[in-house]
Amino acid sequence: MTDSPSTDSARLDELEMRVVHQDQTIEDLNAAITAQWKLIDRLERQVAHLSERVAETEQAVSDAAPVNRPPPHY
């Protein structure tokens, strides 16, 4: 079961093309993952900042003097 040199060359060419395609796919996926991690980091910082603002607002509201108004039905 001996393959001819042209068959071996064709198989080698096909394998090389597959490797090149797989390398490009890996690079594309890596770029996508990197971009997603940057976005996740930015969103985590934004959520932390907004959480701080909510806590500060809640504290300010609880520290404010209560309003002594009659209920709306009076």
CHARMM-style PDB file with segment names, atoms N, HN, CA, C and O in Angstrom:
ATOM      1  N   MET     1       0.846  -1.163   0.000  1.00  0.00      PROA
ATOM      2  CA  MET     1       0.000   0.000   0.000  1.00  0.00      PROA
ATOM      3  C   MET     1       0.899   1.235   0.000  1.00  0.00      PROA
ATOM      4  O   MET     1       1.014   1.933   1.007  1.00  0.00      PROA
ATOM      5  N   THR     2       1.515   1.485  -1.111  1.00  0.00      PROA
ATOM      6  HN  THR     2       1.422   0.918  -1.929  1.00  0.00      PROA
ATOM      7  CA  THR     2       2.420   2.602  -1.258  1.00  0.00      PROA
ATOM      8  C   THR     2       1.717   3.701  -2.033  1.00  0.00      PROA
ATOM      9  O   THR     2       1.142   3.466  -3.095  1.00  0.00      PROA
ATOM     10  N   ASP     3       1.775   4.911  -1.477  1.00  0.00      PROA
ATOM     11  HN  ASP     3       2.242   5.101  -0.613  1.00  0.00      PROA
ATOM     12  CA  ASP     3       1.186   6.045  -2.173  1.00  0.00      PROA
ATOM     13  C   ASP     3       2.221   6.631  -3.111  1.00  0.00      PROA
ATOM     14  O   ASP     3       3.420   6.602  -2.836  1.00  0.00      PROA
ATOM     15  N   SER     4       1.746   7.157  -4.207  1.00  0.00      PROA
ATOM     16  HN  SER     4       0.772   7.181  -4.431  1.00  0.00      PROA
ATOM     17  CA  SER     4       2.663   7.795  -5.144  1.00  0.00      PROA
ATOM     18  C   SER     4       3.117   9.131  -4.578  1.00  0.00      PROA
ATOM     19  O   SER     4       2.436   9.702  -3.726  1.00  0.00      PROA
ATOM     20  N   PRO     5       4.244   9.633  -5.032  1.00  0.00      PROA
ATOM     21  CA  PRO     5       4.747  10.915  -4.518  1.00  0.00      PROA
ATOM     22  C   PRO     5       3.765  12.059  -4.744  1.00  0.00      PROA
ATOM     23  O   PRO     5       3.690  12.963  -3.912  1.00  0.00      PROA
ATOM     24  N   SER     6       3.018  12.049  -5.832  1.00  0.00      PROA
ATOM     25  HN  SER     6       3.079  11.314  -6.507  1.00  0.00      PROA
ATOM     26  CA  SER     6       2.066  13.135  -6.078  1.00  0.00      PROA
ATOM     27  C   SER     6       0.914  13.084  -5.084  1.00  0.00      PROA
ATOM     28  O   SER     6       0.408  14.128  -4.672  1.00  0.00      PROA
ATOM     29  N   THR     7       0.489  11.877  -4.690  1.00  0.00      PROA
ATOM     30  HN  THR     7       0.900  11.029  -5.025  1.00  0.00      PROA
ATOM     31  CA  THR     7      -0.567  11.729  -3.702  1.00  0.00      PROA
ATOM     32  C   THR     7      -0.089  12.219  -2.338  1.00  0.00      PROA
ATOM     33  O   THR     7      -0.818  12.898  -1.615  1.00  0.00      PROA
ATOM     34  N   ASP     8       1.145  11.864  -2.002  1.00  0.00      PROA
ATOM     35  HN  ASP     8       1.738  11.313  -2.589  1.00  0.00      PROA
ATOM     36  CA  ASP     8       1.716  12.329  -0.731  1.00  0.00      PROA
ATOM     37  C   ASP     8       1.822  13.852  -0.716  1.00  0.00      PROA
ATOM     38  O   ASP     8       1.535  14.492   0.295  1.00  0.00      PROA
ATOM     39  N   SER     9       2.227  14.412  -1.821  1.00  0.00      PROA
ATOM     40  HN  SER     9       2.460  13.891  -2.643  1.00  0.00      PROA
ATOM     41  CA  SER     9       2.355  15.857  -1.915  1.00  0.00      PROA
ATOM     42  C   SER     9       0.987  16.536  -1.787  1.00  0.00      PROA
ATOM     43  O   SER     9       0.860  17.569  -1.128  1.00  0.00      PROA
ATOM     44  N   ALA    10      -0.008  15.963  -2.404  1.00  0.00      PROA
ATOM     45  HN  ALA    10       0.095  15.124  -2.939  1.00  0.00      PROA
ATOM     46  CA  ALA    10      -1.365  16.528  -2.323  1.00  0.00      PROA
ATOM     47  C   ALA    10      -1.885  16.445  -0.891  1.00  0.00      PROA
ATOM     48  O   ALA    10      -2.497  17.392  -0.397  1.00  0.00      PROA
ATOM     49  N   ARG    11      -1.646  15.327  -0.228  1.00  0.00      PROA
ATOM     50  HN  ARG    11      -1.149  14.558  -0.629  1.00  0.00      PROA
ATOM     51  CA  ARG    11      -2.085  15.181   1.166  1.00  0.00      PROA
ATOM     52  C   ARG    11      -1.366  16.177   2.060  1.00  0.00      PROA
ATOM     53  O   ARG    11      -1.976  16.780   2.943  1.00  0.00      PROA
ATOM     54  N   LEU    12      -0.064  16.352   1.830  1.00  0.00      PROA
ATOM     55  HN  LEU    12       0.431  15.862   1.112  1.00  0.00      PROA
ATOM     56  CA  LEU    12       0.712  17.299   2.615  1.00  0.00      PROA
ATOM     57  C   LEU    12       0.206  18.728   2.390  1.00  0.00      PROA
ATOM     58  O   LEU    12       0.092  19.510   3.334  1.00  0.00      PROA
ATOM     59  N   ASP    13      -0.093  19.057   1.133  1.00  0.00      PROA
ATOM     60  HN  ASP    13      -0.001  18.422   0.366  1.00  0.00      PROA
ATOM     61  CA  ASP    13      -0.629  20.388   0.826  1.00  0.00      PROA
ATOM     62  C   ASP    13      -1.968  20.614   1.527  1.00  0.00      PROA
ATOM     63  O   ASP    13      -2.222  21.693   2.062  1.00  0.00      PROA
ATOM     64  N   GLU    14      -2.811  19.599   1.521  1.00  0.00      PROA
ATOM     65  HN  GLU    14      -2.605  18.722   1.087  1.00  0.00      PROA
ATOM     66  CA  GLU    14      -4.115  19.718   2.187  1.00  0.00      PROA
ATOM     67  C   GLU    14      -3.937  19.906   3.695  1.00  0.00      PROA
ATOM     68  O   GLU    14      -4.620  20.733   4.299  1.00  0.00      PROA
ATOM     69  N   LEU    15      -3.038  19.155   4.297  1.00  0.00      PROA
ATOM     70  HN  LEU    15      -2.484  18.484   3.806  1.00  0.00      PROA
ATOM     71  CA  LEU    15      -2.791  19.300   5.732  1.00  0.00      PROA
ATOM     72  C   LEU    15      -2.234  20.679   6.058  1.00  0.00      PROA
ATOM     73  O   LEU    15      -2.622  21.280   7.059  1.00  0.00      PROA
ATOM     74  N   GLU    16      -1.331  21.188   5.227  1.00  0.00      PROA
ATOM     75  HN  GLU    16      -1.015  20.700   4.413  1.00  0.00      PROA
ATOM     76  CA  GLU    16      -0.785  22.521   5.450  1.00  0.00      PROA
ATOM     77  C   GLU    16      -1.875  23.587   5.345  1.00  0.00      PROA
ATOM     78  O   GLU    16      -1.887  24.536   6.129  1.00  0.00      PROA
ATOM     79  N   MET    17      -2.783  23.440   4.390  1.00  0.00      PROA
ATOM     80  HN  MET    17      -2.773  22.669   3.753  1.00  0.00      PROA
ATOM     81  CA  MET    17      -3.889  24.398   4.259  1.00  0.00      PROA
ATOM     82  C   MET    17      -4.794  24.351   5.492  1.00  0.00      PROA
ATOM     83  O   MET    17      -5.257  25.385   5.972  1.00  0.00      PROA
ATOM     84  N   ARG    18      -5.037  23.158   5.989  1.00  0.00      PROA
ATOM     85  HN  ARG    18      -4.661  22.318   5.598  1.00  0.00      PROA
ATOM     86  CA  ARG    18      -5.856  23.026   7.195  1.00  0.00      PROA
ATOM     87  C   ARG    18      -5.190  23.712   8.390  1.00  0.00      PROA
ATOM     88  O   ARG    18      -5.855  24.397   9.167  1.00  0.00      PROA
ATOM     89  N   VAL    19      -3.892  23.527   8.528  1.00  0.00      PROA
ATOM     90  HN  VAL    19      -3.353  22.970   7.896  1.00  0.00      PROA
ATOM     91  CA  VAL    19      -3.163  24.141   9.641  1.00  0.00      PROA
ATOM     92  C   VAL    19      -3.228  25.659   9.535  1.00  0.00      PROA
ATOM     93  O   VAL    19      -3.448  26.342  10.535  1.00  0.00      PROA
ATOM     94  N   VAL    20      -3.039  26.183   8.344  1.00  0.00      PROA
ATOM     95  HN  VAL    20      -2.860  25.628   7.532  1.00  0.00      PROA
ATOM     96  CA  VAL    20      -3.108  27.634   8.146  1.00  0.00      PROA
ATOM     97  C   VAL    20      -4.501  28.140   8.503  1.00  0.00      PROA
ATOM     98  O   VAL    20      -4.643  29.157   9.182  1.00  0.00      PROA
ATOM     99  N   HSD    21      -5.523  27.431   8.046  1.00  0.00      PROA
ATOM    100  HN  HSD    21      -5.407  26.605   7.495  1.00  0.00      PROA
ATOM    101  CA  HSD    21      -6.903  27.833   8.356  1.00  0.00      PROA
ATOM    102  C   HSD    21      -7.157  27.763   9.859  1.00  0.00      PROA
ATOM    103  O   HSD    21      -7.781  28.663  10.421  1.00  0.00      PROA
ATOM    104  N   GLN    22      -6.685  26.719  10.508  1.00  0.00      PROA
ATOM    105  HN  GLN    22      -6.177  25.988  10.052  1.00  0.00      PROA
ATOM    106  CA  GLN    22      -6.879  26.583  11.953  1.00  0.00      PROA
ATOM    107  C   GLN    22      -6.126  27.667  12.713  1.00  0.00      PROA
ATOM    108  O   GLN    22      -6.632  28.193  13.704  1.00  0.00      PROA
ATOM    109  N   ASP    23      -4.927  28.004  12.260  1.00  0.00      PROA
ATOM    110  HN  ASP    23      -4.516  27.577  11.455  1.00  0.00      PROA
ATOM    111  CA  ASP    23      -4.175  29.085  12.904  1.00  0.00      PROA
ATOM    112  C   ASP    23      -4.935  30.403  12.807  1.00  0.00      PROA
ATOM    113  O   ASP    23      -5.002  31.157  13.778  1.00  0.00      PROA
ATOM    114  N   GLN    24      -5.508  30.682  11.637  1.00  0.00      PROA
ATOM    115  HN  GLN    24      -5.453  30.069  10.848  1.00  0.00      PROA
ATOM    116  CA  GLN    24      -6.270  31.924  11.464  1.00  0.00      PROA
ATOM    117  C   GLN    24      -7.512  31.918  12.349  1.00  0.00      PROA
ATOM    118  O   GLN    24      -7.864  32.938  12.941  1.00  0.00      PROA
ATOM    119  N   THR    25      -8.164  30.778  12.437  1.00  0.00      PROA
ATOM    120  HN  THR    25      -7.878  29.949  11.956  1.00  0.00      PROA
ATOM    121  CA  THR    25      -9.347  30.668  13.290  1.00  0.00      PROA
ATOM    122  C   THR    25      -8.972  30.903  14.747  1.00  0.00      PROA
ATOM    123  O   THR    25      -9.694  31.592  15.468  1.00  0.00      PROA
ATOM    124  N   ILE    26      -7.870  30.346  15.181  1.00  0.00      PROA
ATOM    125  HN  ILE    26      -7.283  29.786  14.595  1.00  0.00      PROA
ATOM    126  CA  ILE    26      -7.417  30.530  16.567  1.00  0.00      PROA
ATOM    127  C   ILE    26      -7.109  32.002  16.830  1.00  0.00      PROA
ATOM    128  O   ILE    26      -7.478  32.532  17.877  1.00  0.00      PROA
ATOM    129  N   GLU    27      -6.437  32.666  15.893  1.00  0.00      PROA
ATOM    130  HN  GLU    27      -6.137  32.235  15.042  1.00  0.00      PROA
ATOM    131  CA  GLU    27      -6.139  34.091  16.051  1.00  0.00      PROA
ATOM    132  C   GLU    27      -7.420  34.922  16.118  1.00  0.00      PROA
ATOM    133  O   GLU    27      -7.521  35.844  16.927  1.00  0.00      PROA
ATOM    134  N   ASP    28      -8.401  34.596  15.266  1.00  0.00      PROA
ATOM    135  HN  ASP    28      -8.319  33.847  14.609  1.00  0.00      PROA
ATOM    136  CA  ASP    28      -9.679  35.318  15.282  1.00  0.00      PROA
ATOM    137  C   ASP    28     -10.411  35.123  16.611  1.00  0.00      PROA
ATOM    138  O   ASP    28     -10.950  36.072  17.180  1.00  0.00      PROA
ATOM    139  N   LEU    29     -10.421  33.889  17.092  1.00  0.00      PROA
ATOM    140  HN  LEU    29      -9.983  33.118  16.630  1.00  0.00      PROA
ATOM    141  CA  LEU    29     -11.081  33.607  18.368  1.00  0.00      PROA
ATOM    142  C   LEU    29     -10.370  34.307  19.520  1.00  0.00      PROA
ATOM    143  O   LEU    29     -11.015  34.822  20.433  1.00  0.00      PROA
ATOM    144  N   ASN    30      -9.053  34.323  19.477  1.00  0.00      PROA
ATOM    145  HN  ASN    30      -8.529  33.905  18.736  1.00  0.00      PROA
ATOM    146  CA  ASN    30      -8.286  35.004  20.518  1.00  0.00      PROA
ATOM    147  C   ASN    30      -8.603  36.494  20.527  1.00  0.00      PROA
ATOM    148  O   ASN    30      -8.760  37.089  21.593  1.00  0.00      PROA
ATOM    149  N   ALA    31      -8.698  37.098  19.351  1.00  0.00      PROA
ATOM    150  HN  ALA    31      -8.571  36.615  18.485  1.00  0.00      PROA
ATOM    151  CA  ALA    31      -9.031  38.525  19.274  1.00  0.00      PROA
ATOM    152  C   ALA    31     -10.435  38.781  19.822  1.00  0.00      PROA
ATOM    153  O   ALA    31     -10.659  39.770  20.521  1.00  0.00      PROA
ATOM    154  N   ALA    32     -11.370  37.902  19.509  1.00  0.00      PROA
ATOM    155  HN  ALA    32     -11.188  37.099  18.942  1.00  0.00      PROA
ATOM    156  CA  ALA    32     -12.734  38.063  20.014  1.00  0.00      PROA
ATOM    157  C   ALA    32     -12.770  37.937  21.534  1.00  0.00      PROA
ATOM    158  O   ALA    32     -13.438  38.725  22.205  1.00  0.00      PROA
ATOM    159  N   ILE    33     -12.067  36.968  22.074  1.00  0.00      PROA
ATOM    160  HN  ILE    33     -11.524  36.328  21.530  1.00  0.00      PROA
ATOM    161  CA  ILE    33     -12.046  36.766  23.525  1.00  0.00      PROA
ATOM    162  C   ILE    33     -11.385  37.951  24.220  1.00  0.00      PROA
ATOM    163  O   ILE    33     -11.850  38.396  25.269  1.00  0.00      PROA
ATOM    164  N   THR    34     -10.309  38.459  23.643  1.00  0.00      PROA
ATOM    165  HN  THR    34      -9.931  38.097  22.790  1.00  0.00      PROA
ATOM    166  CA  THR    34      -9.629  39.620  24.217  1.00  0.00      PROA
ATOM    167  C   THR    34     -10.567  40.821  24.256  1.00  0.00      PROA
ATOM    168  O   THR    34     -10.635  41.527  25.263  1.00  0.00      PROA
ATOM    169  N   ALA    35     -11.286  41.053  23.171  1.00  0.00      PROA
ATOM    170  HN  ALA    35     -11.231  40.480  22.353  1.00  0.00      PROA
ATOM    171  CA  ALA    35     -12.234  42.169  23.119  1.00  0.00      PROA
ATOM    172  C   ALA    35     -13.348  41.978  24.143  1.00  0.00      PROA
ATOM    173  O   ALA    35     -13.764  42.939  24.791  1.00  0.00      PROA
ATOM    174  N   GLN    36     -13.829  40.760  24.293  1.00  0.00      PROA
ATOM    175  HN  GLN    36     -13.491  39.979  23.767  1.00  0.00      PROA
ATOM    176  CA  GLN    36     -14.889  40.499  25.264  1.00  0.00      PROA
ATOM    177  C   GLN    36     -14.403  40.727  26.686  1.00  0.00      PROA
ATOM    178  O   GLN    36     -15.140  41.283  27.500  1.00  0.00      PROA
ATOM    179  N   TRP    37     -13.188  40.315  27.005  1.00  0.00      PROA
ATOM    180  HN  TRP    37     -12.589  39.864  26.344  1.00  0.00      PROA
ATOM    181  CA  TRP    37     -12.657  40.528  28.354  1.00  0.00      PROA
ATOM    182  C   TRP    37     -12.489  42.008  28.656  1.00  0.00      PROA
ATOM    183  O   TRP    37     -12.743  42.449  29.777  1.00  0.00      PROA
ATOM    184  N   LYS    38     -12.059  42.783  27.652  1.00  0.00      PROA
ATOM    185  HN  LYS    38     -11.853  42.425  26.741  1.00  0.00      PROA
ATOM    186  CA  LYS    38     -11.946  44.229  27.850  1.00  0.00      PROA
ATOM    187  C   LYS    38     -13.313  44.834  28.138  1.00  0.00      PROA
ATOM    188  O   LYS    38     -13.450  45.691  29.011  1.00  0.00      PROA
ATOM    189  N   LEU    39     -14.324  44.382  27.399  1.00  0.00      PROA
ATOM    190  HN  LEU    39     -14.213  43.686  26.690  1.00  0.00      PROA
ATOM    191  CA  LEU    39     -15.682  44.872  27.623  1.00  0.00      PROA
ATOM    192  C   LEU    39     -16.192  44.460  28.998  1.00  0.00      PROA
ATOM    193  O   LEU    39     -16.808  45.264  29.697  1.00  0.00      PROA
ATOM    194  N   ILE    40     -15.942  43.229  29.385  1.00  0.00      PROA
ATOM    195  HN  ILE    40     -15.442  42.576  28.817  1.00  0.00      PROA
ATOM    196  CA  ILE    40     -16.376  42.746  30.705  1.00  0.00      PROA
ATOM    197  C   ILE    40     -15.714  43.562  31.813  1.00  0.00      PROA
ATOM    198  O   ILE    40     -16.375  43.950  32.776  1.00  0.00      PROA
ATOM    199  N   ASP    41     -14.416  43.824  31.682  1.00  0.00      PROA
ATOM    200  HN  ASP    41     -13.879  43.510  30.899  1.00  0.00      PROA
ATOM    201  CA  ASP    41     -13.722  44.624  32.693  1.00  0.00      PROA
ATOM    202  C   ASP    41     -14.328  46.021  32.787  1.00  0.00      PROA
ATOM    203  O   ASP    41     -14.541  46.537  33.885  1.00  0.00      PROA
ATOM    204  N   ARG    42     -14.604  46.630  31.640  1.00  0.00      PROA
ATOM    205  HN  ARG    42     -14.431  46.211  30.749  1.00  0.00      PROA
ATOM    206  CA  ARG    42     -15.188  47.979  31.645  1.00  0.00      PROA
ATOM    207  C   ARG    42     -16.573  47.959  32.281  1.00  0.00      PROA
ATOM    208  O   ARG    42     -16.910  48.848  33.063  1.00  0.00      PROA
ATOM    209  N   LEU    43     -17.373  46.955  31.951  1.00  0.00      PROA
ATOM    210  HN  LEU    43     -17.099  46.233  31.316  1.00  0.00      PROA
ATOM    211  CA  LEU    43     -18.720  46.869  32.515  1.00  0.00      PROA
ATOM    212  C   LEU    43     -18.682  46.586  34.016  1.00  0.00      PROA
ATOM    213  O   LEU    43     -19.517  47.103  34.758  1.00  0.00      PROA
ATOM    214  N   GLU    44     -17.731  45.777  34.473  1.00  0.00      PROA
ATOM    215  HN  GLU    44     -17.053  45.357  33.870  1.00  0.00      PROA
ATOM    216  CA  GLU    44     -17.608  45.519  35.910  1.00  0.00      PROA
ATOM    217  C   GLU    44     -17.259  46.804  36.659  1.00  0.00      PROA
ATOM    218  O   GLU    44     -17.800  47.064  37.733  1.00  0.00      PROA
ATOM    219  N   ARG    45     -16.355  47.607  36.092  1.00  0.00      PROA
ATOM    220  HN  ARG    45     -15.916  47.395  35.219  1.00  0.00      PROA
ATOM    221  CA  ARG    45     -16.013  48.889  36.727  1.00  0.00      PROA
ATOM    222  C   ARG    45     -17.234  49.813  36.751  1.00  0.00      PROA
ATOM    223  O   ARG    45     -17.475  50.511  37.736  1.00  0.00      PROA
ATOM    224  N   GLN    46     -17.991  49.809  35.670  1.00  0.00      PROA
ATOM    225  HN  GLN    46     -17.795  49.242  34.870  1.00  0.00      PROA
ATOM    226  CA  GLN    46     -19.173  50.667  35.596  1.00  0.00      PROA
ATOM    227  C   GLN    46     -20.225  50.228  36.616  1.00  0.00      PROA
ATOM    228  O   GLN    46     -20.842  51.075  37.262  1.00  0.00      PROA
ATOM    229  N   VAL    47     -20.434  48.936  36.769  1.00  0.00      PROA
ATOM    230  HN  VAL    47     -19.933  48.248  36.244  1.00  0.00      PROA
ATOM    231  CA  VAL    47     -21.396  48.426  37.746  1.00  0.00      PROA
ATOM    232  C   VAL    47     -20.954  48.792  39.161  1.00  0.00      PROA
ATOM    233  O   VAL    47     -21.780  49.183  39.986  1.00  0.00      PROA
ATOM    234  N   ALA    48     -19.661  48.668  39.448  1.00  0.00      PROA
ATOM    235  HN  ALA    48     -18.990  48.350  38.778  1.00  0.00      PROA
ATOM    236  CA  ALA    48     -19.160  49.028  40.773  1.00  0.00      PROA
ATOM    237  C   ALA    48     -19.384  50.518  41.045  1.00  0.00      PROA
ATOM    238  O   ALA    48     -19.790  50.901  42.142  1.00  0.00      PROA
ATOM    239  N   HSD    49     -19.119  51.345  40.047  1.00  0.00      PROA
ATOM    240  HN  HSD    49     -18.789  51.034  39.155  1.00  0.00      PROA
ATOM    241  CA  HSD    49     -19.320  52.784  40.197  1.00  0.00      PROA
ATOM    242  C   HSD    49     -20.803  53.099  40.441  1.00  0.00      PROA
ATOM    243  O   HSD    49     -21.139  53.900  41.313  1.00  0.00      PROA
ATOM    244  N   LEU    50     -21.671  52.469  39.672  1.00  0.00      PROA
ATOM    245  HN  LEU    50     -21.398  51.819  38.963  1.00  0.00      PROA
ATOM    246  CA  LEU    50     -23.104  52.713  39.844  1.00  0.00      PROA
ATOM    247  C   LEU    50     -23.601  52.197  41.191  1.00  0.00      PROA
ATOM    248  O   LEU    50     -24.485  52.805  41.795  1.00  0.00      PROA
ATOM    249  N   SER    51     -23.050  51.098  41.663  1.00  0.00      PROA
ATOM    250  HN  SER    51     -22.332  50.604  41.172  1.00  0.00      PROA
ATOM    251  CA  SER    51     -23.431  50.575  42.978  1.00  0.00      PROA
ATOM    252  C   SER    51     -23.045  51.558  44.075  1.00  0.00      PROA
ATOM    253  O   SER    51     -23.795  51.764  45.029  1.00  0.00      PROA
ATOM    254  N   GLU    52     -21.866  52.162  43.930  1.00  0.00      PROA
ATOM    255  HN  GLU    52     -21.257  51.994  43.155  1.00  0.00      PROA
ATOM    256  CA  GLU    52     -21.446  53.169  44.906  1.00  0.00      PROA
ATOM    257  C   GLU    52     -22.391  54.370  44.882  1.00  0.00      PROA
ATOM    258  O   GLU    52     -22.758  54.900  45.930  1.00  0.00      PROA
ATOM    259  N   ARG    53     -22.775  54.787  43.691  1.00  0.00      PROA
ATOM    260  HN  ARG    53     -22.477  54.356  42.839  1.00  0.00      PROA
ATOM    261  CA  ARG    53     -23.679  55.938  43.582  1.00  0.00      PROA
ATOM    262  C   ARG    53     -25.044  55.629  44.202  1.00  0.00      PROA
ATOM    263  O   ARG    53     -25.634  56.485  44.861  1.00  0.00      PROA
ATOM    264  N   VAL    54     -25.541  54.422  43.994  1.00  0.00      PROA
ATOM    265  HN  VAL    54     -25.062  53.726  43.459  1.00  0.00      PROA
ATOM    266  CA  VAL    54     -26.821  54.030  44.586  1.00  0.00      PROA
ATOM    267  C   VAL    54     -26.712  54.018  46.103  1.00  0.00      PROA
ATOM    268  O   VAL    54     -27.606  54.502  46.797  1.00  0.00      PROA
ATOM    269  N   ALA    55     -25.626  53.470  46.618  1.00  0.00      PROA
ATOM    270  HN  ALA    55     -24.899  53.077  46.055  1.00  0.00      PROA
ATOM    271  CA  ALA    55     -25.440  53.423  48.076  1.00  0.00      PROA
ATOM    272  C   ALA    55     -25.357  54.832  48.655  1.00  0.00      PROA
ATOM    273  O   ALA    55     -25.933  55.109  49.707  1.00  0.00      PROA
ATOM    274  N   GLU    56     -24.634  55.728  47.962  1.00  0.00      PROA
ATOM    275  HN  GLU    56     -24.166  55.502  47.108  1.00  0.00      PROA
ATOM    276  CA  GLU    56     -24.541  57.111  48.434  1.00  0.00      PROA
ATOM    277  C   GLU    56     -25.910  57.789  48.411  1.00  0.00      PROA
ATOM    278  O   GLU    56     -26.255  58.523  49.338  1.00  0.00      PROA
ATOM    279  N   THR    57     -26.681  57.550  47.368  1.00  0.00      PROA
ATOM    280  HN  THR    57     -26.401  56.953  46.616  1.00  0.00      PROA
ATOM    281  CA  THR    57     -28.013  58.141  47.265  1.00  0.00      PROA
ATOM    282  C   THR    57     -28.930  57.603  48.350  1.00  0.00      PROA
ATOM    283  O   THR    57     -29.683  58.362  48.960  1.00  0.00      PROA
ATOM    284  N   GLU    58     -28.873  56.298  48.595  1.00  0.00      PROA
ATOM    285  HN  GLU    58     -28.261  55.681  48.099  1.00  0.00      PROA
ATOM    286  CA  GLU    58     -29.693  55.718  49.659  1.00  0.00      PROA
ATOM    287  C   GLU    58     -29.309  56.296  51.011  1.00  0.00      PROA
ATOM    288  O   GLU    58     -30.179  56.570  51.838  1.00  0.00      PROA
ATOM    289  N   GLN    59     -28.025  56.482  51.240  1.00  0.00      PROA
ATOM    290  HN  GLN    59     -27.319  56.259  50.568  1.00  0.00      PROA
ATOM    291  CA  GLN    59     -27.563  57.056  52.500  1.00  0.00      PROA
ATOM    292  C   GLN    59     -28.048  58.490  52.636  1.00  0.00      PROA
ATOM    293  O   GLN    59     -28.493  58.901  53.708  1.00  0.00      PROA
ATOM    294  N   ALA    60     -27.962  59.254  51.548  1.00  0.00      PROA
ATOM    295  HN  ALA    60     -27.601  58.921  50.677  1.00  0.00      PROA
ATOM    296  CA  ALA    60     -28.401  60.648  51.587  1.00  0.00      PROA
ATOM    297  C   ALA    60     -29.903  60.737  51.852  1.00  0.00      PROA
ATOM    298  O   ALA    60     -30.347  61.624  52.581  1.00  0.00      PROA
ATOM    299  N   VAL    61     -30.671  59.851  51.285  1.00  0.00      PROA
ATOM    300  HN  VAL    61     -30.310  59.130  50.693  1.00  0.00      PROA
ATOM    301  CA  VAL    61     -32.121  59.859  51.496  1.00  0.00      PROA
ATOM    302  C   VAL    61     -32.441  59.474  52.931  1.00  0.00      PROA
ATOM    303  O   VAL    61     -33.328  60.068  53.544  1.00  0.00      PROA
ATOM    304  N   SER    62     -31.745  58.502  53.471  1.00  0.00      PROA
ATOM    305  HN  SER    62     -31.024  58.019  52.973  1.00  0.00      PROA
ATOM    306  CA  SER    62     -32.041  58.079  54.846  1.00  0.00      PROA
ATOM    307  C   SER    62     -31.584  59.131  55.854  1.00  0.00      PROA
ATOM    308  O   SER    62     -32.154  59.224  56.941  1.00  0.00      PROA
ATOM    309  N   ASP    63     -30.568  59.923  55.514  1.00  0.00      PROA
ATOM    310  HN  ASP    63     -30.105  59.847  54.630  1.00  0.00      PROA
ATOM    311  CA  ASP    63     -30.088  60.977  56.400  1.00  0.00      PROA
ATOM    312  C   ASP    63     -30.953  62.236  56.336  1.00  0.00      PROA
ATOM    313  O   ASP    63     -30.903  63.067  57.243  1.00  0.00      PROA
ATOM    314  N   ALA    64     -31.729  62.381  55.291  1.00  0.00      PROA
ATOM    315  HN  ALA    64     -31.769  61.707  54.554  1.00  0.00      PROA
ATOM    316  CA  ALA    64     -32.540  63.593  55.126  1.00  0.00      PROA
ATOM    317  C   ALA    64     -33.661  63.619  56.160  1.00  0.00      PROA
ATOM    318  O   ALA    64     -34.161  62.577  56.585  1.00  0.00      PROA
ATOM    319  N   ALA    65     -34.039  64.815  56.548  1.00  0.00      PROA
ATOM    320  HN  ALA    65     -33.634  65.662  56.203  1.00  0.00      PROA
ATOM    321  CA  ALA    65     -35.131  64.966  57.519  1.00  0.00      PROA
ATOM    322  C   ALA    65     -36.436  64.511  56.876  1.00  0.00      PROA
ATOM    323  O   ALA    65     -36.690  64.798  55.706  1.00  0.00      PROA
ATOM    324  N   PRO    66     -37.254  63.809  57.634  1.00  0.00      PROA
ATOM    325  CA  PRO    66     -38.526  63.354  57.063  1.00  0.00      PROA
ATOM    326  C   PRO    66     -39.425  64.561  56.755  1.00  0.00      PROA
ATOM    327  O   PRO    66     -39.404  65.569  57.462  1.00  0.00      PROA
ATOM    328  N   VAL    67     -40.181  64.435  55.722  1.00  0.00      PROA
ATOM    329  HN  VAL    67     -40.198  63.617  55.148  1.00  0.00      PROA
ATOM    330  CA  VAL    67     -41.101  65.500  55.321  1.00  0.00      PROA
ATOM    331  C   VAL    67     -42.427  65.264  56.034  1.00  0.00      PROA
ATOM    332  O   VAL    67     -43.024  64.193  55.926  1.00  0.00      PROA
ATOM    333  N   ASN    68     -42.874  66.280  56.760  1.00  0.00      PROA
ATOM    334  HN  ASN    68     -42.389  67.150  56.847  1.00  0.00      PROA
ATOM    335  CA  ASN    68     -44.145  66.177  57.495  1.00  0.00      PROA
ATOM    336  C   ASN    68     -45.258  66.801  56.660  1.00  0.00      PROA
ATOM    337  O   ASN    68     -45.651  67.948  56.873  1.00  0.00      PROA
ATOM    338  N   ARG    69     -45.742  66.039  55.733  1.00  0.00      PROA
ATOM    339  HN  ARG    69     -45.423  65.107  55.561  1.00  0.00      PROA
ATOM    340  CA  ARG    69     -46.856  66.479  54.906  1.00  0.00      PROA
ATOM    341  C   ARG    69     -48.025  65.554  55.173  1.00  0.00      PROA
ATOM    342  O   ARG    69     -47.845  64.370  55.457  1.00  0.00      PROA
ATOM    343  N   PRO    70     -49.203  66.095  55.081  1.00  0.00      PROA
ATOM    344  CA  PRO    70     -50.354  65.200  55.223  1.00  0.00      PROA
ATOM    345  C   PRO    70     -50.452  64.300  53.983  1.00  0.00      PROA
ATOM    346  O   PRO    70     -49.987  64.671  52.905  1.00  0.00      PROA
ATOM    347  N   PRO    71     -51.042  63.147  54.139  1.00  0.00      PROA
ATOM    348  CA  PRO    71     -51.223  62.254  52.989  1.00  0.00      PROA
ATOM    349  C   PRO    71     -52.057  62.955  51.900  1.00  0.00      PROA
ATOM    350  O   PRO    71     -52.781  63.905  52.198  1.00  0.00      PROA
ATOM    351  N   PRO    72     -51.961  62.507  50.684  1.00  0.00      PROA
ATOM    352  CA  PRO    72     -52.643  63.186  49.579  1.00  0.00      PROA
ATOM    353  C   PRO    72     -54.174  63.231  49.711  1.00  0.00      PROA
ATOM    354  O   PRO    72     -54.798  64.093  49.093  1.00  0.00      PROA
ATOM    355  N   HSD    73     -54.792  62.355  50.476  1.00  0.00      PROA
ATOM    356  HN  HSD    73     -54.285  61.654  50.978  1.00  0.00      PROA
ATOM    357  CA  HSD    73     -56.254  62.342  50.545  1.00  0.00      PROA
ATOM    358  C   HSD    73     -56.809  63.419  51.482  1.00  0.00      PROA
ATOM    359  O   HSD    73     -58.028  63.573  51.549  1.00  0.00      PROA
ATOM    360  N   TYR    74     -55.971  64.173  52.209  1.00  0.00      PROA
ATOM    361  HN  TYR    74     -54.980  64.047  52.154  1.00  0.00      PROA
ATOM    362  CA  TYR    74     -56.476  65.221  53.097  1.00  0.00      PROA
ATOM    363  C   TYR    74     -56.690  66.498  52.375  1.00  0.00      PROA
ATOM    364  OT1 TYR    74     -57.113  67.484  52.977  1.00  0.00      PROA
TER     365      TYR     74
END
